[in-house]
């Protein structure tokens, strides 16, 4: 699958549906890759991607219109929950969580 064929490039529903918590160790200031400015401190060892705790959630790093064309402004530096999303599905697309996110935005499920 090429990047142009990847339905995630047009979707972004996951980035505008779920809260994203991750370990503080993933922050740039802690030696990780996630930009500190995009993190909300939850105390202790946890952080949350900015915007994902809003109602409705939408990651502050998501650029574009859900269901049409989107991109992650920090794709190379995204935290582990984003990297792991959809890994259980074939090609990493169209698992149950993906289906729920797409439904929240009026999008049909991807073929499994």
PyMOL commands that set and color helices and strands:
alter all, ss='L'
color gray80, all
select helices_A, chain A and resi 3-5+7-9+14-16+24-26+28-30+36-38+75-77+80-84+90-92+96-104
alter helices_A, ss='H'
color red, helices_A
select strands_A, chain A and resi 21-23+39-41+46-49+62-65+69-72
alter strands_A, ss='S'
color yellow, strands_A
deselect
rebuild
show_as cartoon
